[in-house]
Amino acid sequence: MDETTFALPATPRQIAYARALALRNQTLLPWNVQQDRRTLSAWIDAQAKLAPASATDQRPSSKQVAFAERLARTKRRAVPDECFQDRGLMSKWIDGNR
């Protein structure tokens, strides 16, 4: 059979899931991908393997950093460098140095 035979349209559930993945990964869902079930399935598989954009951004907020630096000046200590890389570590450091 030829590749130009009938292409099945994407299902509404596929499109809804693809849109949710596009939002999660902060990427665009191309229009031509939405037209074919197989193409959309391949796009979904590729996007599902990617880490969400929000999960990769675990850095502390600017308010956390400012508060930690203010505490560090008061206590005459330095904020550990690893605390600037992880929101949870910064929170624990702040709680321990209040």
HELIX and SHEET records of a PDB file:
HELIX    1   1 PRO A   12  ASN A   25  1                                  14    
HELIX    2   2 ASN A   32  GLN A   35  5                                   4    
HELIX    3   3 ARG A   37  LYS A   49  1                                  13    
HELIX    4   4 ALA A   53  THR A   56  1                                   4    
HELIX    5   5 SER A   62  LYS A   75  1                                  14    
HELIX    6   6 ASP A   81  PHE A   84  5                                   4    
HELIX    7   7 ARG A   87  GLY A   96  1                                  10    
END                                                                             
